């Protein structure tokens, strides 16, 4: 078996092409993947913010969630 040698620029171009092809061929899956990442980041930020704010009682939260008549 022969050895393949790539310089950093060749490797970079091959990786770029592979990533573009992956995204193009699997657009829906890639979109779902990024949506999950964004949701995870938002949840992490919400939890961090919640740890630094004052506690609120349960009833006041449910009052905010009740539909206005």
RADA-V985360 format. One line per field, one symbol per residue. phi: phi as a letter, one per 40 degrees, with the letter a starting at -180 (. if undefined). A space follows every 10 residues. Layout:
phi->???
//
This chain:
phi->.ccbbbcdcc cccccdcccc cdcccbdccc cccccccccc cccccccccc cbbccbcdcc ccccccccb
//
